[in-house]
Amino acid sequence: MGIREEKMFSRTRPLLERCVMMNSPTTYLTKEEFQEIAAAKFEEAATLPPGYQKQEILRSAENFRRLAEMNGWLSSELRAPK
């Protein structure tokens, strides 16, 4: 593979990976599962020294915490008044 082909492949690789992911079955997680993932990520971040990796894990943990909250709203019995 030449340099030109390598550059082309490196630019299209994320697109190819997304296409593969699109064909995989959809998995739905519960509020509790999102909370467990978030807690595990917060614990993992607590063991790391300050830096980029810790910030990325904390960001991911916060996203999972928000997903759990939104999932709770969607599965709630509360509805808007009519």
C-alpha positions as CSV (number, residue, x, y, z in Angstrom):
1,M,0.0,0.0,0.0
2,G,1.4,3.4,-1.0
3,I,1.5,6.6,1.0
4,R,-1.5,7.9,-0.9
5,E,-3.6,4.8,-0.1
6,E,-2.6,4.9,3.6
7,K,-3.7,8.5,3.9
8,M,-7.0,7.7,2.2
9,F,-7.5,4.7,4.5
10,S,-6.7,6.6,7.6
11,R,-9.3,9.3,6.7
12,T,-12.0,6.8,5.9
13,R,-11.4,4.3,8.8
14,P,-13.7,6.1,11.3
15,L,-16.5,6.1,8.6
16,L,-16.0,2.4,8.0
17,E,-16.1,1.6,11.7
18,R,-19.4,3.6,12.0
19,C,-20.8,1.6,9.1
20,V,-20.0,-1.7,10.9
21,M,-21.5,-0.4,14.1
22,M,-24.7,0.6,12.3
23,N,-25.3,-3.0,11.3
24,S,-24.9,-4.3,14.9
25,P,-28.1,-4.9,16.9
26,T,-29.4,-2.0,19.1
27,T,-28.9,-2.5,22.9
28,Y,-31.1,-0.6,25.3
29,L,-29.8,0.0,28.8
30,T,-31.9,0.7,31.8
31,K,-31.5,3.7,34.2
32,E,-29.8,1.4,36.7
33,E,-27.3,0.1,34.1
34,F,-26.4,3.7,33.1
35,Q,-26.0,4.6,36.8
36,E,-23.7,1.5,37.3
37,I,-21.5,2.5,34.3
38,A,-21.3,6.1,35.6
39,A,-20.3,5.0,39.1
40,A,-17.6,2.6,37.7
41,K,-16.2,5.5,35.6
42,F,-16.2,7.9,38.5
43,E,-14.3,5.3,40.6
44,E,-11.8,4.7,37.7
45,A,-11.2,8.4,37.4
46,A,-10.6,8.7,41.2
47,T,-7.6,6.3,40.9
48,L,-5.9,8.4,38.2
49,P,-3.6,11.4,38.6
50,P,-4.8,14.7,37.3
51,G,-4.5,15.0,33.5
52,Y,-6.2,14.5,30.1
53,Q,-7.1,10.8,30.6
54,K,-8.8,11.6,34.0
55,Q,-10.8,14.5,32.4
56,E,-12.0,12.3,29.5
57,I,-13.2,9.5,31.9
58,L,-14.9,12.1,34.1
59,R,-16.6,13.6,31.0
60,S,-17.8,10.1,30.0
61,A,-19.0,9.4,33.5
62,E,-21.0,12.6,33.6
63,N,-22.5,11.8,30.2
64,F,-23.7,8.4,31.5
65,R,-25.1,10.0,34.6
66,R,-27.1,12.4,32.4
67,L,-28.3,9.4,30.3
68,A,-29.5,7.7,33.4
69,E,-31.4,10.8,34.4
70,M,-33.0,11.2,30.9
71,N,-33.9,7.5,30.8
72,G,-35.6,8.0,34.2
73,W,-37.7,10.9,32.7
74,L,-38.7,8.9,29.7
75,S,-39.7,5.8,31.7
76,S,-41.6,7.9,34.3
77,E,-45.3,7.6,34.8
78,L,-45.5,11.4,35.1
79,R,-47.2,13.1,32.1
80,A,-48.0,16.6,31.2
81,P,-51.4,17.9,32.4
82,K,-54.2,17.9,29.8
